[in-house]
């Protein structure tokens, strides 16, 4: 029903920046909250950031002040701007579409790898 495609991952040095993109298959932002999650090897998939219908945002403490979630409604695209990257940020990053009454997304992208290493 909903397709999400992530892009923008890659290898970056500590302190560097990346911008991830999540392109949705349609105009879904009036139905779903949009989340960014990440999952490091051997670890659970954790919520990183959320943007609501009205554009309010929330972040996990570990990325607060460094990451910014945003969206372009006309392009049906959600972004995650990541600055001051740390090795601990290394993970596969996933975009998710979530009904606000549900704690986890109903739809997921396939993920994009972010590696922070010197």
C-alpha positions in Angstrom: 0.0 0.0 0.0 2.8 2.4 1.0 6.2 2.2 -0.4 9.2 4.0 1.1 12.6 4.3 -0.4 15.6 5.5 1.5 18.8 7.0 0.1 21.7 9.1 1.1 23.7 6.8 3.3 27.4 6.2 3.0 30.7 6.4 4.7 31.6 9.6 6.6 34.3 10.6 9.1 33.5 11.5 12.6 32.2 15.1 12.7 30.9 14.9 9.2 27.4 15.2 7.9 24.9 13.2 5.8 21.4 13.9 4.7 19.1 10.9 4.3 16.0 11.0 2.1 12.9 8.9 2.3 10.6 9.1 -0.7 7.0 8.0 -0.2 4.8 6.5 -2.9 2.1 9.1 -2.3 0.8 12.0 -0.2 0.7 10.1 3.1 1.8 12.8 5.5 -1.8 13.6 6.5 -2.4 9.9 7.5 0.9 8.9 9.0 3.6 10.2 11.3 7.0 9.7 9.8 9.8 8.1 11.7 13.5 7.5 11.3 14.8 4.4 13.0 18.3 2.9 13.1 19.6 -0.5 13.8 23.2 -1.3 14.6 24.5 -4.9 14.1 23.3 -7.1 17.0 21.1 -4.4 18.4 17.4 -3.6 18.4 15.9 -1.1 16.0 15.5 2.1 17.8 13.5 5.2 17.1 15.7 8.2 16.2 13.3 11.0 15.2 9.6 11.6 14.4 7.7 14.2 12.5 3.9 14.6 13.0 1.1 15.7 10.8 1.6 19.3 11.8 5.3 19.2 11.6 6.2 18.8 15.2 9.4 16.8 15.8 10.9 14.6 18.4 14.3 13.1 18.8 16.0 10.6 20.9 18.4 12.3 23.4 21.5 10.8 21.8 20.9 12.8 18.5 19.2 15.9 19.8 21.0 19.0 18.6 22.8 17.0 15.8 20.0 15.5 13.7 17.0 17.3 12.1 14.0 15.6 10.6 12.0 17.5 8.0 9.7 16.9 5.1 8.8 18.3 1.7 5.1 17.7 1.2 5.2 18.5 -2.5 7.9 16.0 -3.0 6.5 13.4 -0.7 9.9 13.1 0.9 11.1 13.1 4.5 14.7 13.9 5.3 17.1 13.3 8.2 19.9 15.8 8.3 22.7 14.3 10.4 25.5 16.6 11.6 28.4 16.1 13.9 28.3 12.4 13.3 29.8 10.0 15.7 30.9 6.3 15.4 28.0 5.4 17.6 25.7 6.6 14.9 26.8 3.8 12.6 23.7 1.8 11.7 21.2 1.0 9.0 18.7 3.8 9.0 15.1 3.1 8.2 12.2 5.4 7.3 8.8 4.3 8.7 5.2 5.4 8.2 3.2 5.1 11.4 -0.4 5.8 12.3 -0.2 7.9 15.4 -2.2 5.4 17.5 0.4 2.7 16.9 3.9 2.8 18.5 5.7 1.3 15.6 5.5 2.0 11.8 3.2 0.0 9.6 5.4 0.5 6.6 9.2 0.5 6.3 11.8 1.3 3.8 14.6 -1.1 3.0 17.1 0.9 4.9 20.3 2.8 4.0 23.7 2.1 5.6 25.4 4.9 7.5 29.0 4.2 8.6 30.9 6.8 10.7 34.6 5.9 10.8 38.0 7.5 10.6 
